[in-house]
Amino acid sequence: MTEQSGQGQTLDNLLTESRTFPPSDEFAQQANAKADLYEQADADREAFWAAQAEQLTWETPWNQVLDWSNAPFAKWFVGGRLNVAYNCVDRHVEAGNGDRVAIHWEGEPGDGRTITYADLLREVSKTANALASLGMRTGDRVAIYMPMLPEAIFAMLACARLGLTHSVVFGGFSAEALRSRIDDAQAKLVITADGQYRRGKPAPLKAAVDEAVAKTPSIEHVLVVRRTDTDVEWTEGRDVWWHDTVDGQSDQHTPEAFDSEHPLYILYTSGTTGKPKGILHTSGGYLTQTAYTHRNVFDLKPESDVYWCTADIGWVTGHSYIVYGPLANGATQVVYEGTPNTPHEGRHWEIVQKYGVTIYYTAPTLIRTFMKWGKEIPAKYDLSTLRVLGSVGEPINPEAWIWYRETIGAARTPVVDTWWQTETGAIMISPLPGVTPAKPGSAQRALPGISAKVVDDQGNEVAAGGGGYLVLDKPWPSMLRGIWGDEERYRDTYWSRFADQGFYFAGDGAKYDLDGDVWLLGRVDDVMNVSGHRISTTEVESALVSHPTVAEAAVVGASDATTGQGIVAFVILRGGVAEDEAKGANAIKALRDHVAKEIGPIAKPRQIMVVPELPKTRSGKIMRRLLRDVAENREIGDVTTLADSSVMELISTGLKDTG
Ligand code: WTA
């Protein structure tokens, strides 16, 4: 664990935290999940999951709950057939809830749209008819590169309805990132918008699609929503407007049932190499677990709650906890297009007040940003409707947890710290808000039906108080079914580390406290977590070395009070590049912009240092631990395994010279 992430300070805080917050009697009594849920699941795991799956509507029932005979490739609810979109939309209308609001959509400039379940059914049906008219057939892949517009949700559900596999690419990613994802999945259609509002200003979006699809022959059409009235270039025959293609379609569409294991979506996430992994999720098990966790972890009451998850649909949290989980449960939710400080820093609280939000789910990085902006801001709004607060994306430090509960939750609401990953598809470790005495900073315990362990290097479970690696020792319904087109990488990345035991290796360090609760300690691999976004060090390194002035680069995630980790890069210049010039502010800016162009603005290094050498072991592996010491202004640790122990001195002196 020596190469552990640079979150030393957070860890110290975590390990001395001992406060607990039991749910109030009032909350506990009305909660969906009671303590007996654990017992039910322990008594018969498969029967438990079958009971959860029965909450969905199946066209054909399954004949086997789990087939793990071809591990690590799971099949859940084998033989069952269902339509995911039908489950998220039609059945609520059929049950008489067509007038219930599905989405309170709030645009960044202040415009809005109220979409009931009956409206959603019409919109999704029209979109499905449009996609079929563009020649999309069951099994085809569709890339969705969009801002937080209702159309993005219609598009995802229309794909699900037709058995198309969507691949949503975050709208902040670059043209190059989009191109490689389209190419990997061989998508036939991209759905996008002319532009997107970002911090009060329209920014072009379609331009990036044009650049990407110039190099992706698999694309047949680009379907474009008009959002910002931005001028766009147009390729006749290939490009079509949403309002021309979708609006005139029939609002009737009969959904077809698909196999429980039909591919629902691919979502790319960073791994330890430069190439993002296309995480594959399927239908029945995924929908079962997202709906189950959404109902129990957030205590959702569909008739009365107003739920808001602040994620972007470009990430897994948006897939599972904006689109599939909440809509399968018939929830009413807020979807917000913009940034939290546009036009002012109270925007989220204004929205909570406006819609009477009762359940709010966000990321620690945003909570810490709110803390920085000051508690006077939320104090100006009526937040009394809030009754459950959630956190996801990275370990939440106890200070932020306490602030969240006290300032946003009036020292009254349960806070659920939910651990999961793109790969797990749904929440895995989390308190149950009406059951668990919550501990700030700990995700605590695997949910009923889920099994997780903290193990040592050999795969033996550590004792209470001990630390090691987090593993999942039993298959779960919403688990990834593989990496798109790369079976070997799937086995290698997740199943080879503890192959003897058959454990899924999550890539996170963790420890048990003396009560046996789990505390997550950050990544143990070369994946950084910046504002809850996973970015691989290698990906940023390859972006840097693709610049003509850079010979070699090493990237580390250094602790950052707001974003969790910040990206710090060390670069060696190519011979012949004038050092003074390359160290200048303009040159450094050019490098940062280059990374933004290659990957996206979220991957821009916070800091770039030009160095004469990089610290390497004798086998040539870069010792990021030492670079983190530099990046975090710490005394430099043990250098004995360096091939050349004077390197660190060279680096430090070099940096001092240039200030
Ligand atoms: C981290 C986001 C601690 C972890 C849903 C994991 C967390 C990675 C938590 C997955 C949490 C997520 N406490 N760490 N509550 N939630 N993580 O794929 O390192 O974007 O492996 O999925 O985020 O990030 P991903």
Boltz pocket constraint, residues with backbone or C-beta under 6 A from the ligand:
constraints:
  - pocket:
      binder: B
      contacts: [[A, 269], [A, 315], [A, 316], [A, 317], [A, 391], [A, 392], [A, 393], [A, 394], [A, 395], [A, 396], [A, 417], [A, 418], [A, 419], [A, 420], [A, 421], [A, 422], [A, 423], [A, 429], [A, 443], [A, 506], [A, 507], [A, 508], [A, 520], [A, 521], [A, 522], [A, 523], [A, 529], [A, 532], [A, 533], [A, 534]]
      max_distance: 6.0
